[in-house]
Amino acid sequence: AVVTGYPVRTELVDAAQDRTGSRRKLAQALGVSFDEPDGAQLPLLLVWGGSSGSRAINQATWGVLAQMLPHGHVLHVVGTRDWPLFEAWQKEHSLAPELAQRYHPVAYLHDAMPLALAGADLTVARAGASTLGEFPVARLPSILAPLHSVNQMDNAQVLATRGAAVIVEDVDLPQQLGPTVAGLLQDAGWRGQMEAALAAVAMPDAAARIAAELVKLAGQGGRS
């Protein structure tokens, strides 16, 4: 067996070279601003739950927005399935104006997702297989809520045991998500330690390693 790492898209590898530039391009693509009125820069939190979204993550996020937004901007990928739930929540809840301008809900991210991964300072997400490849390449600290139905806990532990991620179970999200996010957004040193741990396991050249192994195997078979 040969360990190559998880192949990631070239767009992410390129975007990960410049977090500030990726955040600027992301803001332009979404037509929003991640800057404060006085020009100050706050950390950016990316919340998402995979292609269909995550109801547990979404509902927990809405419940603790008031705890998170004083410390950073929140880009929340709700998912098209749960977008009607967001619209219903929005009708019943309001944020103070200075906090509302820091909350950026979207139904889905297409081509802008690599920019979001590269431009964020912290993410809340599930723990699918691609997480193990993309988060280290993006040097993106994470709070992971693994799905037990597909045994994502093993994936999450790979990062968490190295200090590169924090695990919060679905059942604990309502109580723990707010303080965990707030703590990380306020502690650049903690995030820096997580970024260093991610850098140690990142394999941005995984696709090239796979290609090299295929070429080597073909040569051993006697074919040019």
C-alpha positions as CSV (number, residue, x, y, z in Angstrom):
1,A,0.0,0.0,0.0
2,V,1.1,3.6,-0.7
3,V,-0.2,6.6,1.3
4,T,-0.7,9.4,-1.2
5,G,-3.0,11.7,0.7
6,Y,-6.4,12.8,-0.5
7,P,-6.4,14.6,-3.9
8,V,-7.8,18.1,-3.8
9,R,-8.8,20.5,-6.5
10,T,-6.1,22.7,-8.0
11,E,-8.3,25.8,-7.2
12,L,-8.0,25.2,-3.5
13,V,-4.3,24.5,-3.6
14,D,-3.8,27.8,-5.4
15,A,-6.2,29.8,-3.2
16,A,-4.6,28.5,0.0
17,Q,-1.4,30.4,-0.9
18,D,-3.0,33.7,0.0
19,R,-5.7,33.8,2.7
20,T,-6.2,37.6,2.6
21,G,-6.4,37.6,-1.2
22,S,-8.9,34.7,-1.2
23,R,-11.1,36.4,1.3
24,R,-11.1,39.5,-0.8
25,K,-12.1,37.5,-3.9
26,L,-14.7,35.7,-2.0
27,A,-16.3,38.9,-0.8
28,Q,-16.4,40.2,-4.4
29,A,-17.9,36.9,-5.7
30,L,-20.7,37.1,-3.1
31,G,-21.2,40.8,-3.2
32,V,-20.6,41.3,0.5
33,S,-18.0,42.8,2.8
34,F,-16.1,41.2,5.5
35,D,-14.7,44.5,6.7
36,E,-15.9,46.5,9.6
37,P,-17.1,50.1,9.1
38,D,-13.9,51.4,10.6
39,G,-11.8,49.2,8.4
40,A,-10.9,46.7,11.1
41,Q,-10.5,43.0,10.2
42,L,-12.3,40.4,12.2
43,P,-11.9,36.6,11.8
44,L,-14.1,34.8,9.3
45,L,-16.1,31.7,10.3
46,L,-17.3,29.4,7.6
47,V,-20.3,27.2,8.7
48,W,-21.5,24.4,6.4
49,G,-22.7,20.9,6.4
50,G,-21.9,19.3,3.1
51,S,-23.8,19.4,-0.2
52,S,-27.2,19.1,1.3
53,G,-26.5,21.1,4.4
54,S,-26.8,20.0,8.0
55,R,-30.0,20.7,10.0
56,A,-28.3,20.1,13.3
57,I,-25.5,22.5,12.5
58,N,-27.9,25.0,11.0
59,Q,-30.3,25.1,13.9
60,A,-27.4,25.2,16.5
61,T,-25.8,28.1,14.5
62,W,-29.0,30.2,14.5
63,G,-29.4,29.6,18.2
64,V,-26.0,31.0,19.1
65,L,-25.4,33.7,16.5
66,A,-25.6,36.4,19.2
67,Q,-22.6,34.7,20.9
68,M,-20.5,34.3,17.8
69,L,-21.0,37.6,15.9
70,P,-19.4,39.9,18.4
71,H,-16.1,38.1,17.6
72,G,-16.2,37.7,13.8
73,H,-18.0,37.5,10.5
74,V,-20.0,34.3,9.8
75,L,-20.5,32.9,6.3
76,H,-23.2,30.3,6.7
77,V,-23.9,27.9,3.9
78,V,-27.4,26.8,4.9
79,G,-28.0,24.4,2.0
80,T,-31.0,24.6,-0.4
81,R,-32.9,22.0,1.6
82,D,-33.0,24.2,4.7
83,W,-33.2,27.6,3.1
84,P,-37.0,27.8,3.8
85,L,-36.1,27.1,7.5
86,F,-33.7,30.1,7.4
87,E,-36.4,32.3,5.9
88,A,-38.8,31.3,8.6
89,W,-36.2,31.9,11.3
90,Q,-35.4,35.3,9.8
91,K,-39.0,36.4,10.1
92,E,-39.1,35.6,13.8
93,H,-35.7,36.8,14.9
94,S,-33.7,39.9,14.5
95,L,-30.0,40.8,15.2
96,A,-28.7,44.2,16.3
97,P,-27.6,46.1,13.2
98,E,-23.9,46.0,14.1
99,L,-24.1,42.2,14.3
100,A,-26.5,41.7,11.4
101,Q,-23.9,43.1,8.9
102,R,-21.5,40.3,10.0
103,Y,-23.9,37.5,9.2
104,H,-23.8,36.3,5.6
105,P,-26.2,33.4,4.9
106,V,-26.1,31.7,1.5
107,A,-28.1,28.7,0.2
108,Y,-25.1,27.1,-1.5
109,L,-21.5,27.9,-2.8
110,H,-20.5,26.6,-6.1
111,D,-17.2,27.9,-7.7
112,A,-16.6,30.1,-4.6
113,M,-16.2,27.2,-2.2
114,P,-12.4,26.9,-2.6
115,L,-12.1,30.6,-1.9
116,A,-14.3,30.1,1.2
117,L,-12.1,27.3,2.5
118,A,-8.9,29.2,1.8
119,G,-10.2,32.6,3.1
120,A,-11.8,31.5,6.4
121,D,-10.0,31.5,9.7
122,L,-12.2,28.8,11.2
123,T,-14.9,26.4,10.1
124,V,-17.8,24.4,11.5
125,A,-18.5,21.3,9.4
126,R,-19.1,17.6,9.1
127,A,-16.2,15.2,8.9
128,G,-16.4,13.6,5.5
129,A,-13.4,12.1,3.8
130,S,-12.6,15.2,1.8
131,T,-12.3,17.1,5.1
132,L,-9.1,15.2,5.7
133,G,-7.6,16.5,2.5
134,E,-9.0,20.0,2.1
135,F,-8.7,21.4,5.6
136,P,-5.0,20.6,6.0
137,V,-4.2,22.1,2.6
138,A,-6.2,25.2,3.4
139,R,-4.7,25.3,6.9
140,L,-8.2,25.7,8.2
141,P,-8.9,25.0,11.9
142,S,-12.2,23.3,12.4
143,I,-15.0,22.4,14.8
144,L,-16.2,19.0,13.5
145,A,-19.6,17.5,14.1
146,P,-19.2,14.0,12.7
147,L,-22.0,12.0,11.3
148,H,-22.2,8.6,13.1
149,S,-24.4,7.1,10.4
150,V,-21.4,6.9,8.0
151,N,-18.8,6.6,10.8
152,Q,-17.2,10.1,10.3
153,M,-15.9,10.0,13.9
154,D,-12.8,8.1,12.7
155,N,-12.2,10.9,10.2
156,A,-12.6,13.6,12.8
157,Q,-10.2,11.9,15.2
158,V,-7.4,12.0,12.6
159,L,-7.4,15.8,12.9
160,A,-8.5,16.1,16.5
161,T,-5.8,13.9,18.0
162,R,-3.2,16.1,16.3
163,G,-4.7,19.2,17.7
164,A,-5.9,20.4,14.3
165,A,-9.7,20.2,15.1
166,V,-12.2,20.2,17.9
167,I,-15.0,17.6,18.0
168,V,-18.5,18.6,19.1
169,E,-21.2,15.9,18.9
170,D,-24.6,16.8,17.4
171,V,-26.3,16.4,20.7
172,D,-23.9,18.9,22.3
173,L,-24.0,21.6,19.6
174,P,-26.7,23.7,21.2
175,Q,-24.7,24.1,24.4
176,Q,-21.1,23.9,23.2
177,L,-21.0,25.5,19.7
178,G,-21.3,29.1,20.8
179,P,-18.6,29.1,23.5
180,T,-16.3,26.9,21.4
181,V,-16.5,29.2,18.4
182,A,-16.2,32.3,20.5
183,G,-13.1,30.9,22.2
184,L,-11.4,30.1,19.0
185,L,-12.3,33.4,17.2
186,Q,-10.8,35.3,20.1
187,D,-7.7,33.2,20.5
188,A,-5.4,33.7,17.4
189,G,-2.7,31.7,19.2
190,W,-4.9,28.7,19.5
191,R,-5.8,28.9,15.9
192,G,-2.2,29.3,15.0
193,Q,-1.3,26.0,16.8
194,M,-4.1,24.3,14.9
195,E,-2.8,25.7,11.6
196,A,0.7,24.3,12.4
197,A,-0.8,20.9,13.1
198,L,-2.7,21.0,9.8
199,A,0.4,22.0,7.9
200,A,2.2,18.9,9.3
201,V,-0.3,16.5,7.7
202,A,-1.2,18.4,4.5
203,M,-0.5,16.7,1.2
204,P,-1.3,19.2,-1.5
205,D,0.5,17.1,-4.1
206,A,-1.6,14.0,-3.5
207,A,-3.0,13.9,-7.0
208,A,0.5,14.0,-8.5
209,R,1.6,11.2,-6.1
210,I,-1.3,9.0,-7.4
211,A,-0.3,9.8,-11.0
212,A,3.4,8.9,-10.2
213,E,2.4,5.6,-8.7
214,L,0.2,4.7,-11.7
215,V,3.1,5.5,-14.0
216,K,5.5,3.4,-11.9
217,L,3.0,0.4,-11.9
218,A,2.6,0.7,-15.7
219,G,6.4,0.6,-16.1
220,Q,6.7,-2.5,-13.9
221,G,4.2,-4.2,-16.2
222,G,6.6,-3.9,-19.1
223,R,4.6,-1.3,-21.1
224,S,6.0,2.0,-22.1
